[in-house]
Amino acid sequence: MRFTRLILLVLLLTLNGAFHGSAQSVGIDDRSCEDRIDEVILFARLKLGCPYEWGGSGPNTYDCSGLVNYAFHQVGVVVTRTTSTLCIEGERVFLTNIKRGDLVFFVSGEYPNRHISHVGIAISDYENGDFKFIHASAGNGCVCVSRFTDSNYQTTYGGARRIIRCD
């Protein structure tokens, strides 16, 4: 069912871009909340493999907050550009309540100088201690999908925020 909706969404965005010049012209009021989240994720997924570049905000290179800003902007949702400001936007979400479309944050540095330094977009709900997220990764050198249980993400997890609220 979700895959069918995603295919229809891609078709709609493609046709809309052909008639209006860009996918941005889809009216935000014409879409359900779930559709907007699907679109955010779709736009981020379209950038898979694009090179990581610190300060990059598209169209061909991204840093982590640049990718988030780009994907949300494509569906008419304005968010700030930096990780340090994104981490206070929207509504706080507990780890076990993470849903698709939520922003997930990670920290770096040593105590007492730990700080939010990385952000991604959850592309699956938290389930059984894990979820997937898409992000522009300096370590991987590109936009990629990772699992929360990969690498050191569990030990550097810094919180989550919900930008698009569906309830």
PEHU-V609578 format. One record per pair of residues at least 6 apart in sequence whose C-alpha atoms are under 6 Angstrom apart, sorted by sequence separation. I is the first residue (numbers start at 0). J is the second residue. D is the distance in Angstrom with one decimal. If there is no record, write none. Layout:
I J D
I J D
This chain:
16 22 4.7
55 61 4.0
79 85 5.9
107 113 5.5
124 130 5.8
135 141 5.6
136 142 6.0
15 22 6.0
55 62 5.0
107 114 5.7
123 130 5.5
135 142 4.0
52 60 5.7
54 62 5.7
106 114 5.2
123 131 5.4
134 142 5.5
51 60 5.7
52 61 5.4
53 62 5.1
56 65 4.2
106 115 4.3
122 131 5.5
134 143 5.7
12 22 5.4
49 59 6.0
50 60 5.1
51 61 5.1
52 62 5.4
55 65 5.9
105 115 5.7
106 116 5.2
121 131 5.9
122 132 5.0
133 143 5.7
49 60 5.7
51 62 5.5
121 132 4.1
133 144 4.4
68 80 5.8
105 117 5.1
120 132 5.2
132 144 5.6
104 117 5.6
119 132 6.0
120 133 5.3
132 145 5.5
104 118 4.5
119 133 5.5
131 145 5.6
103 118 5.5
119 134 4.5
131 146 4.4
64 80 6.0
103 119 5.3
130 146 5.8
64 81 5.5
102 119 5.7
130 147 5.6
64 82 5.5
102 120 4.7
129 147 5.4
101 120 5.8
129 148 6.0
100 120 5.7
101 121 5.3
100 121 5.3
99 121 5.0
99 122 4.7
99 123 4.8
99 124 5.3
98 124 4.1
43 70 5.4
97 124 5.6
42 70 5.3
97 125 5.2
95 125 5.8
39 70 5.0
39 71 5.6
106 155 5.2
23 73 5.4
105 155 5.2
105 156 4.5
106 157 5.5
105 157 4.5
104 157 5.0
104 158 5.3
63 118 5.7
104 159 5.9
103 159 4.4
102 159 5.4
102 160 5.2
101 160 5.8
101 161 4.7
36 100 5.4
92 159 5.2
92 160 5.3
91 160 4.6
90 160 5.2
63 134 5.7
89 160 5.8
90 161 5.0
63 135 4.5
89 161 5.3
62 135 5.3
89 162 4.6
51 135 5.8
51 137 5.8
51 140 5.0
50 140 5.9
51 141 4.4
50 141 4.2
49 141 5.4
48 141 5.3
49 142 5.5
48 142 5.1
47 142 4.8
47 143 5.5
32 165 5.5
